[in-house]
Amino acid sequence: MPYLTHPDDLGDLLPGQPSYRVDQLRRWLYRTPVLDVQEMTNLPTDVRATLELWPFTVEVARSADGGRTVKWLFRAPDGAALEAVLIGYKDRATVCISSQAGCALGCTFCATGQFGFERHLEAGE
């Protein structure tokens, strides 16, 4: 999905589409986010097909602690591995999002450290 695009530039992704389509896309991206473009059911099939060209793929999604912890491994177009973890608690949730592809520290308990450091992520990533 086009999160690398500034919200004001979303119209550039939908050339020839009416302006209300941009509003629909903006709502999906920033109010009711989904991982699968096909869940954006109020967008026409051809628009969803265009958005499927999103460069990041979810390579692995794992759940632990009875579903309270979910870990995602994303793959960037350049092959870099990016991780995110959602940790649910009784009264709140914490999200850990990588700001780098890999890590230079190499802690043995951390999967990100095992990748080694590749690069810093761009703001849109």
Backbone as CSV, one residue per row, in Angstrom:
resi,resn,N_x,N_y,N_z,CA_x,CA_y,CA_z,C_x,C_y,C_z
1,MET,0.837,-1.179,0.000,0.000,0.000,0.000,0.880,1.238,0.000
2,PRO,0.368,2.314,-0.458,1.201,3.483,-0.735,1.487,4.383,0.458
3,TYR,1.973,3.839,1.568,2.270,4.686,2.714,3.502,5.549,2.484
4,LEU,4.306,5.236,1.490,5.476,6.060,1.197,5.080,7.373,0.550
5,THR,3.850,7.487,0.156,3.340,8.689,-0.486,2.791,9.633,0.572
6,HIS,3.125,10.905,0.463,2.570,11.900,1.381,1.054,11.941,1.171
7,PRO,0.272,12.078,2.243,-1.195,12.075,2.099,-1.722,13.070,1.070
8,ASP,-1.059,14.207,0.935,-1.521,15.205,-0.034,-1.256,14.794,-1.479
9,ASP,-0.401,13.784,-1.682,-0.036,13.358,-3.031,-0.709,12.059,-3.452
10,LEU,-1.662,11.573,-2.673,-2.315,10.302,-2.999,-3.013,10.336,-4.353
11,GLY,-3.478,11.499,-4.763,-4.135,11.617,-6.063,-3.230,11.215,-7.210
12,ASP,-1.912,11.368,-7.031,-0.960,10.980,-8.072,-0.979,9.477,-8.326
13,LEU,-1.427,8.713,-7.335,-1.496,7.257,-7.486,-2.732,6.806,-8.246
14,LEU,-3.699,7.708,-8.379,-4.977,7.348,-8.988,-5.300,8.265,-10.163
15,PRO,-4.434,8.321,-11.169,-4.711,9.216,-12.297,-6.003,8.828,-13.008
16,GLY,-6.786,9.840,-13.341,-8.033,9.603,-14.054,-9.199,9.201,-13.169
17,GLN,-8.955,9.027,-11.875,-10.028,8.653,-10.952,-10.668,9.915,-10.384
18,PRO,-11.945,9.860,-10.058,-12.595,11.023,-9.440,-11.966,11.327,-8.076
19,SER,-12.065,12.575,-7.653,-11.417,13.004,-6.409,-11.936,12.251,-5.182
20,TYR,-13.186,11.797,-5.229,-13.697,11.079,-4.060,-12.970,9.750,-3.855
21,ARG,-12.370,9.187,-4.910,-11.592,7.955,-4.753,-10.368,8.214,-3.874
22,VAL,-9.773,9.389,-4.035,-8.622,9.752,-3.207,-9.053,9.831,-1.741
23,ASP,-10.220,10.402,-1.496,-10.740,10.467,-0.125,-10.988,9.069,0.437
24,GLN,-11.512,8.172,-0.400,-11.739,6.797,0.046,-10.413,6.132,0.407
25,LEU,-9.419,6.300,-0.450,-8.108,5.712,-0.187,-7.506,6.294,1.088
26,ARG,-7.602,7.595,1.258,-7.069,8.252,2.459,-7.723,7.665,3.725
27,ARG,-9.028,7.427,3.672,-9.708,6.836,4.832,-9.175,5.430,5.124
28,TRP,-8.967,4.645,4.059,-8.447,3.293,4.270,-7.034,3.321,4.853
29,LEU,-6.236,4.242,4.414,-4.850,4.275,4.864,-4.684,4.844,6.262
30,TYR,-5.484,5.835,6.607,-5.221,6.570,7.839,-6.311,6.484,8.897
31,ARG,-7.478,5.974,8.574,-8.545,5.839,9.582,-8.888,4.385,9.863
32,THR,-8.943,3.578,8.826,-9.279,2.164,8.963,-8.245,1.348,8.197
33,PRO,-6.995,1.319,8.675,-5.944,0.662,7.906,-6.147,-0.850,7.780
34,VAL,-5.802,-1.360,6.621,-5.861,-2.790,6.342,-4.533,-3.202,5.716
35,LEU,-4.171,-4.471,5.850,-2.938,-4.966,5.245,-3.150,-5.436,3.814
36,ASP,-4.365,-5.837,3.499,-4.666,-6.372,2.178,-5.516,-5.371,1.402
37,VAL,-5.002,-4.932,0.270,-5.709,-3.961,-0.569,-7.094,-4.472,-0.954
38,GLN,-7.257,-5.772,-1.072,-8.550,-6.327,-1.467,-9.635,-6.076,-0.421
39,GLU,-9.244,-5.711,0.791,-10.223,-5.370,1.826,-10.810,-3.978,1.621
40,MET,-10.243,-3.204,0.722,-10.741,-1.853,0.424,-11.908,-1.971,-0.551
41,THR,-12.992,-2.531,-0.072,-14.084,-2.968,-0.935,-14.860,-1.855,-1.621
42,ASN,-14.733,-0.620,-1.172,-15.437,0.459,-1.868,-14.602,1.049,-3.007
43,LEU,-13.409,0.519,-3.218,-12.595,0.920,-4.363,-12.791,-0.097,-5.484
44,PRO,-12.859,0.361,-6.730,-13.042,-0.563,-7.853,-11.868,-1.543,-7.981
45,THR,-12.135,-2.659,-8.606,-11.128,-3.702,-8.778,-9.874,-3.180,-9.463
46,ASP,-10.016,-2.340,-10.495,-8.837,-1.844,-11.201,-7.987,-0.932,-10.313
47,VAL,-8.621,-0.172,-9.432,-7.870,0.685,-8.505,-7.121,-0.183,-7.501
48,ARG,-7.793,-1.212,-6.989,-7.122,-2.117,-6.043,-5.951,-2.829,-6.705
49,ALA,-6.104,-3.191,-7.968,-5.005,-3.849,-8.684,-3.802,-2.919,-8.792
50,THR,-4.046,-1.646,-9.037,-2.959,-0.668,-9.100,-2.266,-0.559,-7.747
51,LEU,-3.036,-0.531,-6.683,-2.468,-0.402,-5.343,-1.738,-1.656,-4.898
52,GLU,-2.022,-2.788,-5.511,-1.333,-4.038,-5.180,0.151,-3.954,-5.505
53,LEU,0.543,-2.963,-6.251,1.943,-2.817,-6.626,2.792,-2.283,-5.480
54,TRP,2.216,-2.181,-4.300,2.923,-1.745,-3.097,4.207,-2.550,-2.962
55,PRO,5.333,-1.888,-2.748,6.611,-2.579,-2.813,6.961,-3.467,-1.626
56,PHE,6.302,-3.326,-0.488,6.654,-4.142,0.663,5.774,-5.376,0.724
57,THR,6.344,-6.470,1.141,5.572,-7.693,1.303,5.670,-8.145,2.755
58,VAL,4.598,-8.726,3.255,4.628,-9.337,4.578,5.165,-10.737,4.368
59,GLU,6.367,-10.974,4.849,7.000,-12.267,4.641,6.559,-13.274,5.701
60,VAL,6.484,-12.818,6.946,6.094,-13.693,8.046,5.245,-12.895,9.026
61,ALA,4.203,-13.507,9.525,3.428,-12.936,10.633,3.239,-14.057,11.641
62,ARG,3.706,-13.840,12.849,3.613,-14.872,13.880,2.932,-14.314,15.114
63,SER,2.209,-15.190,15.769,1.495,-14.809,16.980,1.998,-15.666,18.134
64,ALA,2.083,-15.062,19.319,2.507,-15.786,20.515,1.658,-15.314,21.687
65,ASP,1.857,-15.903,22.831,1.136,-15.515,24.050,-0.375,-15.529,23.843
66,GLY,-0.870,-16.535,23.171,-2.311,-16.620,22.938,-2.846,-15.502,22.069
67,GLY,-2.001,-14.965,21.204,-2.419,-13.899,20.301,-2.166,-12.506,20.835
68,ARG,-1.635,-12.401,22.054,-1.369,-11.068,22.617,-0.146,-10.410,21.987
69,THR,0.755,-11.204,21.451,1.943,-10.667,20.791,1.934,-11.121,19.336
70,VAL,2.089,-10.176,18.435,2.131,-10.485,17.006,3.381,-9.839,16.431
71,LYS,4.132,-10.616,15.661,5.373,-10.126,15.063,5.264,-10.249,13.548
72,TRP,5.666,-9.177,12.846,5.660,-9.173,11.389,7.069,-8.971,10.872
73,LEU,7.395,-9.686,9.815,8.636,-9.458,9.085,8.242,-8.998,7.692
74,PHE,8.632,-7.773,7.358,8.357,-7.200,6.046,9.628,-7.269,5.221
75,ARG,9.464,-7.364,3.921,10.611,-7.348,3.017,10.460,-6.145,2.098
76,ALA,11.464,-5.282,2.084,11.477,-4.093,1.227,11.888,-4.494,-0.188
77,PRO,11.637,-3.640,-1.168,12.002,-3.970,-2.545,13.490,-4.273,-2.724
78,ASP,14.340,-3.665,-1.879,15.779,-3.923,-1.991,16.199,-5.172,-1.223
79,GLY,15.228,-5.901,-0.662,15.513,-7.132,0.063,15.727,-6.942,1.551
80,ALA,15.771,-5.707,2.019,15.989,-5.439,3.439,14.828,-5.977,4.268
81,ALA,15.163,-6.546,5.416,14.157,-7.076,6.334,13.794,-6.007,7.357
82,LEU,12.492,-5.791,7.548,11.988,-4.809,8.495,11.040,-5.520,9.440
83,GLU,11.128,-5.207,10.726,10.284,-5.896,11.694,9.374,-4.942,12.449
84,ALA,8.256,-5.473,12.880,7.330,-4.756,13.751,6.708,-5.783,14.696
85,VAL,6.488,-5.360,15.932,5.906,-6.244,16.938,4.799,-5.494,17.667
86,LEU,3.660,-6.151,17.835,2.556,-5.625,18.631,2.472,-6.478,19.889
87,ILE,2.614,-5.834,21.051,2.577,-6.541,22.325,1.353,-6.059,23.093
88,GLY,0.422,-6.963,23.304,-0.805,-6.606,24.000,-0.703,-6.867,25.491
89,TYR,-1.170,-5.922,26.261,-1.249,-6.042,27.709,-2.716,-5.949,28.107
90,LYS,-2.993,-6.194,29.360,-4.377,-6.155,29.825,-5.023,-4.793,29.595
91,ASP,-4.267,-3.730,29.826,-4.838,-2.386,29.760,-4.269,-1.503,28.651
92,ARG,-3.392,-2.053,27.812,-2.791,-1.245,26.748,-2.086,-2.160,25.748
93,ALA,-1.569,-1.542,24.714,-0.760,-2.269,23.731,0.481,-1.439,23.428
94,THR,1.558,-2.109,23.119,2.805,-1.461,22.746,3.179,-1.936,21.353
95,VAL,3.625,-1.010,20.529,4.079,-1.357,19.188,5.562,-1.032,19.096
96,CYS,6.337,-1.989,18.656,7.762,-1.795,18.423,7.966,-1.840,16.914
97,ILE,8.484,-0.761,16.366,8.670,-0.665,14.923,10.134,-0.379,14.630
98,SER,10.720,-1.155,13.754,12.115,-0.937,13.384,12.299,0.419,12.738
99,SER,13.392,1.066,13.066,13.767,2.307,12.385,14.967,2.062,11.485
100,GLN,15.431,0.817,11.496,16.557,0.416,10.663,16.252,-0.946,10.052
101,ALA,16.909,-1.222,8.957,16.886,-2.575,8.405,18.086,-3.276,9.019
102,GLY,17.801,-4.202,9.911,18.869,-4.850,10.644,19.310,-4.015,11.831
103,CYS,20.348,-4.484,12.510,20.853,-3.786,13.693,22.327,-4.122,13.858
104,ALA,23.099,-3.131,14.243,24.545,-3.312,14.398,24.923,-3.962,15.727
105,LEU,24.011,-4.004,16.702,24.365,-4.525,18.022,24.531,-6.039,18.036
106,GLY,23.713,-6.748,17.292,23.851,-8.198,17.190,23.522,-8.964,18.460
107,CYS,22.578,-8.488,19.250,22.177,-9.204,20.467,21.677,-10.604,20.095
108,THR,22.105,-11.596,20.830,21.767,-12.975,20.478,20.288,-13.294,20.661
109,PHE,19.590,-12.563,21.532,18.173,-12.832,21.776,17.267,-12.156,20.758
110,CYS,17.819,-11.304,19.908,17.006,-10.483,19.005,17.210,-10.908,17.551
111,ALA,16.119,-11.222,16.885,16.207,-11.643,15.482,16.713,-10.521,14.585
112,THR,16.336,-9.281,14.884,16.781,-8.157,14.057,18.296,-8.053,14.079
113,GLY,18.892,-8.250,15.242,20.344,-8.176,15.367,21.061,-9.245,14.568
114,GLN,20.412,-10.362,14.343,21.029,-11.441,13.582,21.133,-11.126,12.096
115,PHE,20.355,-10.142,11.620,20.433,-9.752,10.213,21.674,-8.916,9.933
116,GLY,22.244,-8.303,10.974,23.310,-7.335,10.768,22.695,-6.015,10.308
117,PHE,23.459,-4.954,10.366,22.937,-3.646,9.971,23.002,-3.488,8.462
118,GLU,21.881,-3.080,7.850,21.854,-2.818,6.412,21.757,-1.331,6.120
119,ARG,20.745,-0.661,6.735,20.551,0.763,6.459,19.487,1.326,7.385
120,HIS,19.427,2.660,7.446,18.347,3.341,8.150,17.132,3.359,7.227
121,LEU,15.947,3.338,7.795,14.736,3.405,6.990,14.432,4.845,6.609
122,GLU,13.780,5.012,5.484,13.296,6.324,5.067,12.050,6.659,5.881
123,ALA,11.691,7.916,5.967,10.542,8.342,6.776,9.260,7.619,6.366
124,GLY,9.007,7.449,5.092,7.800,6.779,4.637,7.780,5.301,4.929
125,GLU,8.945,4.692,5.042,9.002,3.272,5.341,8.577,3.022,6.774
